[in-house]
Amino acid sequence: MVIAADSQQEFGRGVSVKRLNTGKIYLVGDRFAFAGAGVSAHIEKAVDAIAMGIREGKKHKAGADLSEDECVSAMERSMLAIYKVYNIERAKFLGDPKEKEFFSPILIVGCVEATNGQTKGKLGNHCLFIVHSEGVVEKISDYATAGSGAAYAELHLKNSYVKGMKVQEATALAYYVIEEVKSIDVNCGGDTRIAIVCPENGVKELSKDDIGGFTGNIVPALNVVSKEFIPRVLRGEIDVSRLRELLGK
């Protein structure tokens, strides 16, 4: 599983401030990778609360890792608790119903579930979720997007994602999509960060060299397709027959 994000964050400092090349990917232990959309302080609060909820769940199981269903329950309880504090109770205290929308981060979570939820440190299948600020956890079977660039990313992914992609293919695609989104979305920028969630090796954030090794010549080739190949198709220089010939079909 590949978790990717741009690295532009927005902060509240009396006025809205942005910073580039900051972290939007958070690794928790050797099993969880989070990427968040929204105000950075809210994302961090949500990740911290979920991490604490998972630790508490493990305590009740004598240190054993949580199963997929137990992870979902821990995430939902944790998000619902801080939603209640920062939205419901805060709105009542301030006497302003509009404050019910104050806390509204959204998280994409990749995790490796424990085998049968029993053996500490023994890894099982990987799982992908979207965690909504209201406390609802949505299981995803293919790919997920979140944030201001989500619609742009969905447009690219619906045409390019193929079930069963290898890690290198998915990494190159994720990198290409985020680079394309950054070119049009003013709320996205900075370096593209990528983490791998692997049943064999747990979670790891890739270095720039790692990302370069995965993307290689793939991203430049995709740029040629979008900027040179498609215009030639539109001009009628390459028809369906020629295209099938080039593809060996």
TORSEDO-212002 format. One record per residue (C-alpha): residue number from 1; z, x, y. Coordinates in Angstrom, 3 decimals. Example, Ala and Ser with C-alpha at 12.3 -4.5 7.8 and 13.67 -1.06 7.14 Angstrom:
+-----+----------+----------+----------+
:  nr :       up :     east :    north :
+-----+----------+----------+----------+
:   1 :    7.800 :   12.300 :   -4.500 :
:   2 :    7.140 :   13.670 :   -1.060 :
+-----+----------+----------+----------+
This chain:
+-----+----------+----------+----------+
:  nr :       up :     east :    north :
+-----+----------+----------+----------+
:   1 :    0.000 :    0.000 :    0.000 :
:   2 :   -0.863 :    1.209 :    3.486 :
:   3 :    1.188 :    0.331 :    6.587 :
:   4 :   -0.482 :    1.301 :    9.877 :
:   5 :    0.185 :    0.830 :   13.596 :
:   6 :   -0.770 :    2.096 :   17.006 :
:   7 :    1.985 :    3.902 :   18.943 :
:   8 :    2.124 :    2.177 :   22.338 :
:   9 :    5.426 :    0.457 :   23.045 :
:  10 :    6.628 :   -1.707 :   25.921 :
:  11 :   10.105 :   -1.450 :   27.417 :
:  12 :   12.065 :   -3.567 :   29.861 :
:  13 :   13.352 :   -1.398 :   32.719 :
:  14 :   13.538 :   -4.016 :   35.451 :
:  15 :    9.755 :   -3.908 :   35.260 :
:  16 :    7.498 :   -3.686 :   32.226 :
:  17 :    6.977 :   -0.056 :   31.185 :
:  18 :    4.797 :    1.354 :   28.416 :
:  19 :    5.037 :    4.615 :   26.491 :
:  20 :    2.469 :    6.214 :   24.229 :
:  21 :    2.935 :    8.049 :   20.932 :
:  22 :    6.239 :    6.435 :   20.041 :
:  23 :    7.210 :    5.138 :   16.624 :
:  24 :    6.245 :    1.641 :   15.489 :
:  25 :    6.740 :    2.454 :   11.817 :
:  26 :   10.264 :    2.614 :   10.418 :
:  27 :   11.162 :    3.937 :    6.966 :
:  28 :   14.334 :    2.619 :    5.360 :
:  29 :   15.507 :    4.585 :    2.334 :
:  30 :   12.822 :    5.437 :   -0.200 :
:  31 :   11.609 :    1.873 :   -0.718 :
:  32 :   10.882 :    0.167 :    2.616 :
:  33 :    8.357 :    0.714 :    5.422 :
:  34 :    8.432 :   -1.557 :    8.479 :
:  35 :    5.915 :   -1.980 :   11.288 :
:  36 :    6.869 :   -4.201 :   14.201 :
:  37 :    5.227 :   -6.141 :   17.018 :
:  38 :    7.077 :   -7.198 :   20.151 :
:  39 :    9.664 :   -5.622 :   22.415 :
:  40 :   10.728 :   -2.282 :   20.918 :
:  41 :   14.470 :   -2.957 :   21.263 :
:  42 :   14.058 :   -6.246 :   19.401 :
:  43 :   12.034 :   -4.618 :   16.623 :
:  44 :   14.685 :   -1.938 :   16.142 :
:  45 :   17.467 :   -4.549 :   16.159 :
:  46 :   15.626 :   -6.517 :   13.466 :
:  47 :   14.977 :   -3.447 :   11.289 :
:  48 :   18.608 :   -2.307 :   11.616 :
:  49 :   19.891 :   -5.786 :   10.701 :
:  50 :   17.645 :   -6.007 :    7.638 :
:  51 :   18.588 :   -2.490 :    6.522 :
:  52 :   22.254 :   -3.474 :    6.771 :
:  53 :   21.587 :   -6.691 :    4.855 :
:  54 :   19.890 :   -4.741 :    2.070 :
:  55 :   22.778 :   -2.259 :    1.903 :
:  56 :   25.260 :   -5.143 :    1.667 :
:  57 :   23.187 :   -6.689 :   -1.112 :
:  58 :   23.234 :   -3.418 :   -3.040 :
:  59 :   27.026 :   -3.229 :   -2.699 :
:  60 :   27.317 :   -6.584 :   -4.445 :
:  61 :   25.204 :   -5.173 :   -7.281 :
:  62 :   27.259 :   -1.995 :   -7.687 :
:  63 :   24.572 :    0.120 :   -6.027 :
:  64 :   21.596 :   -1.245 :   -7.970 :
:  65 :   18.405 :   -1.864 :   -5.983 :
:  66 :   17.472 :   -5.436 :   -5.117 :
:  67 :   14.724 :   -7.387 :   -6.841 :
:  68 :   11.852 :   -8.862 :   -4.824 :
:  69 :   13.558 :  -12.261 :   -4.487 :
:  70 :   16.834 :  -10.599 :   -3.483 :
:  71 :   15.002 :   -8.542 :   -0.841 :
:  72 :   13.454 :  -11.717 :    0.559 :
:  73 :   16.859 :  -13.419 :    0.698 :
:  74 :   18.431 :  -10.399 :    2.439 :
:  75 :   15.639 :  -10.269 :    5.028 :
:  76 :   15.800 :  -13.998 :    5.723 :
:  77 :   19.590 :  -14.012 :    6.117 :
:  78 :   19.526 :  -10.982 :    8.402 :
:  79 :   16.763 :  -12.295 :   10.679 :
:  80 :   18.263 :  -15.766 :   10.863 :
:  81 :   21.646 :  -14.334 :   11.874 :
:  82 :   20.301 :  -12.311 :   14.803 :
:  83 :   17.922 :  -15.135 :   15.807 :
:  84 :   20.967 :  -17.382 :   16.099 :
:  85 :   22.823 :  -14.854 :   18.275 :
:  86 :   19.976 :  -13.802 :   20.565 :
:  87 :   18.181 :  -17.125 :   20.905 :
:  88 :   20.371 :  -20.132 :   20.130 :
:  89 :   23.807 :  -18.893 :   21.241 :
:  90 :   22.358 :  -16.842 :   24.119 :
:  91 :   20.412 :  -19.858 :   25.424 :
:  92 :   23.562 :  -22.006 :   25.314 :
:  93 :   25.657 :  -19.351 :   27.076 :
:  94 :   23.080 :  -18.896 :   29.850 :
:  95 :   22.380 :  -22.628 :   30.082 :
:  96 :   18.642 :  -22.005 :   29.937 :
:  97 :   16.594 :  -23.617 :   27.111 :
:  98 :   13.728 :  -21.192 :   27.798 :
:  99 :   15.887 :  -18.361 :   26.451 :
: 100 :   15.416 :  -19.773 :   22.938 :
: 101 :   12.220 :  -17.693 :   22.842 :
: 102 :   13.902 :  -14.473 :   24.043 :
: 103 :   14.066 :  -12.742 :   20.645 :
: 104 :   10.651 :  -12.929 :   18.978 :
: 105 :    9.676 :   -9.782 :   17.054 :
: 106 :    7.465 :   -9.983 :   13.995 :
: 107 :    7.592 :   -7.420 :   11.203 :
: 108 :    5.187 :   -6.315 :    8.503 :
: 109 :    7.177 :   -4.945 :    5.578 :
: 110 :    5.990 :   -2.959 :    2.597 :
: 111 :    8.479 :   -2.282 :   -0.163 :
: 112 :    8.761 :   -1.108 :   -3.733 :
: 113 :   10.834 :   -3.459 :   -5.817 :
: 114 :   13.347 :   -2.276 :   -8.392 :
: 115 :   12.355 :   -2.633 :  -12.043 :
: 116 :   14.011 :   -5.889 :  -13.113 :
: 117 :   16.388 :   -5.391 :  -10.163 :
: 118 :   18.695 :   -3.402 :  -12.428 :
: 119 :   18.244 :    0.350 :  -12.400 :
: 120 :   19.061 :    2.323 :   -9.268 :
: 121 :   16.224 :    4.606 :   -8.215 :
: 122 :   13.756 :    3.226 :  -10.759 :
: 123 :   10.713 :    1.864 :   -8.924 :
: 124 :    8.535 :   -1.128 :   -9.739 :
: 125 :    5.652 :   -2.935 :   -8.083 :
: 126 :    4.935 :   -2.851 :   -4.363 :
: 127 :    5.303 :   -5.994 :   -2.245 :
: 128 :    4.000 :   -6.942 :    1.200 :
: 129 :    5.689 :   -9.381 :    3.571 :
: 130 :    5.528 :  -10.728 :    7.100 :
: 131 :    9.007 :  -11.369 :    8.492 :
: 132 :    9.033 :  -13.950 :   11.279 :
: 133 :   11.661 :  -13.925 :   14.003 :
: 134 :   12.954 :  -17.376 :   12.939 :
: 135 :   14.014 :  -15.921 :    9.594 :
: 136 :   11.056 :  -16.973 :    7.440 :
: 137 :    9.652 :  -14.316 :    5.100 :
: 138 :    6.023 :  -14.772 :    4.078 :
: 139 :    4.708 :  -12.966 :    0.980 :
: 140 :    1.214 :  -11.508 :    1.391 :
: 141 :   -1.141 :  -10.799 :   -1.504 :
: 142 :   -3.890 :   -8.859 :    0.291 :
: 143 :   -3.473 :   -7.725 :    3.933 :
: 144 :   -1.538 :   -8.732 :    7.028 :
: 145 :   -1.789 :   -8.190 :   10.777 :
: 146 :    0.646 :   -8.747 :   13.631 :
: 147 :    0.832 :   -8.225 :   17.375 :
: 148 :   -1.530 :   -8.657 :   20.296 :
: 149 :   -4.395 :   -7.019 :   18.404 :
: 150 :   -3.976 :   -9.126 :   15.261 :
: 151 :   -7.030 :  -11.343 :   15.844 :
: 152 :   -9.298 :   -8.333 :   16.443 :
: 153 :   -7.941 :   -6.624 :   13.335 :
: 154 :   -8.397 :   -9.770 :   11.231 :
: 155 :  -12.060 :   -9.936 :   12.263 :
: 156 :  -12.662 :   -6.396 :   10.997 :
: 157 :  -10.584 :   -6.756 :    7.834 :
: 158 :  -12.145 :  -10.023 :    6.690 :
: 159 :  -15.516 :   -8.263 :    6.520 :
: 160 :  -14.320 :   -4.927 :    5.124 :
: 161 :  -11.266 :   -5.455 :    2.912 :
: 162 :  -11.964 :   -5.427 :   -0.828 :
: 163 :   -9.313 :   -6.290 :   -3.399 :
: 164 :   -8.281 :   -3.263 :   -5.439 :
: 165 :   -9.131 :   -0.645 :   -2.800 :
: 166 :   -7.839 :    2.849 :   -3.470 :
: 167 :   -5.282 :    4.409 :   -1.115 :
: 168 :   -7.864 :    6.678 :    0.528 :
: 169 :  -10.191 :    3.734 :    1.174 :
: 170 :   -7.402 :    1.565 :    2.572 :
: 171 :   -6.076 :    4.392 :    4.753 :
: 172 :   -9.511 :    5.069 :    6.246 :
: 173 :  -10.094 :    1.363 :    6.839 :
: 174 :   -6.676 :    0.872 :    8.474 :
: 175 :   -7.250 :    3.866 :   10.743 :
: 176 :  -10.744 :    2.681 :   11.720 :
: 177 :   -9.579 :   -0.882 :   12.439 :
: 178 :   -6.689 :    0.228 :   14.663 :
: 179 :   -8.939 :    2.634 :   16.556 :
: 180 :  -11.350 :   -0.243 :   17.185 :
: 181 :   -8.527 :   -2.536 :   18.315 :
: 182 :   -7.233 :    0.125 :   20.717 :
: 183 :  -10.660 :    0.250 :   22.363 :
: 184 :  -10.387 :   -3.392 :   23.467 :
: 185 :   -6.692 :   -4.402 :   23.521 :
: 186 :   -4.815 :   -3.158 :   26.607 :
: 187 :   -1.514 :   -3.521 :   24.728 :
: 188 :   -2.515 :   -1.014 :   22.041 :
: 189 :   -2.803 :    2.741 :   22.448 :
: 190 :   -1.553 :    6.186 :   21.513 :
: 191 :   -1.935 :    7.841 :   18.131 :
: 192 :   -2.465 :    5.784 :   15.005 :
: 193 :    0.472 :    6.112 :   12.613 :
: 194 :    0.209 :    5.411 :    8.884 :
: 195 :    2.736 :    5.188 :    6.049 :
: 196 :    2.060 :    4.907 :    2.312 :
: 197 :    4.157 :    2.687 :    0.039 :
: 198 :    3.722 :    3.930 :   -3.521 :
: 199 :    5.482 :    2.737 :   -6.714 :
: 200 :    5.416 :    6.320 :   -8.067 :
: 201 :    6.615 :    8.174 :   -4.948 :
: 202 :    8.339 :    5.620 :   -2.730 :
: 203 :    7.487 :    5.570 :    0.992 :
: 204 :    6.129 :    8.365 :    3.184 :
: 205 :    4.742 :    8.530 :    6.726 :
: 206 :    1.584 :   10.617 :    6.879 :
: 207 :    1.162 :   13.589 :    9.208 :
: 208 :   -1.937 :   13.940 :   11.410 :
: 209 :   -3.343 :   16.400 :    8.885 :
: 210 :   -2.695 :   13.941 :    6.056 :
: 211 :   -4.500 :   11.175 :    7.952 :
: 212 :   -7.412 :   13.498 :    8.698 :
: 213 :   -7.646 :   14.354 :    5.011 :
: 214 :   -7.781 :   10.680 :    4.047 :
: 215 :  -10.259 :    9.611 :    6.724 :
: 216 :  -12.543 :   12.682 :    6.462 :
: 217 :  -16.142 :   11.664 :    6.931 :
: 218 :  -15.455 :    7.984 :    6.258 :
: 219 :  -14.541 :    6.927 :    9.806 :
: 220 :  -17.484 :    8.807 :   11.415 :
: 221 :  -19.784 :    7.091 :    8.902 :
: 222 :  -18.336 :    3.686 :    9.819 :
: 223 :  -18.964 :    4.475 :   13.481 :
: 224 :  -22.604 :    5.278 :   12.686 :
: 225 :  -22.930 :    1.932 :   10.878 :
: 226 :  -21.535 :   -0.068 :   13.821 :
: 227 :  -23.170 :    1.859 :   16.670 :
: 228 :  -26.526 :    2.908 :   15.172 :
: 229 :  -27.292 :    1.064 :   11.935 :
: 230 :  -26.494 :   -2.494 :   13.071 :
: 231 :  -28.552 :   -2.149 :   16.318 :
: 232 :  -31.554 :   -1.081 :   14.201 :
: 233 :  -31.084 :   -4.163 :   12.006 :
: 234 :  -30.973 :   -6.365 :   15.121 :
: 235 :  -34.175 :   -4.765 :   16.430 :
: 236 :  -35.900 :   -5.555 :   13.151 :
: 237 :  -36.380 :   -1.906 :   12.247 :
: 238 :  -34.479 :   -2.408 :    8.975 :
: 239 :  -35.049 :   -5.654 :    7.061 :
: 240 :  -33.292 :   -7.030 :    3.991 :
: 241 :  -35.695 :   -5.367 :    1.571 :
: 242 :  -35.233 :   -1.962 :    3.183 :
: 243 :  -31.473 :   -2.492 :    3.282 :
: 244 :  -31.335 :   -3.282 :   -0.432 :
: 245 :  -33.465 :   -0.245 :   -1.100 :
: 246 :  -31.065 :    1.973 :    0.841 :
: 247 :  -28.116 :    0.493 :   -1.067 :
: 248 :  -29.849 :    0.941 :   -4.413 :
: 249 :  -29.908 :   -2.777 :   -5.154 :
+-----+----------+----------+----------+
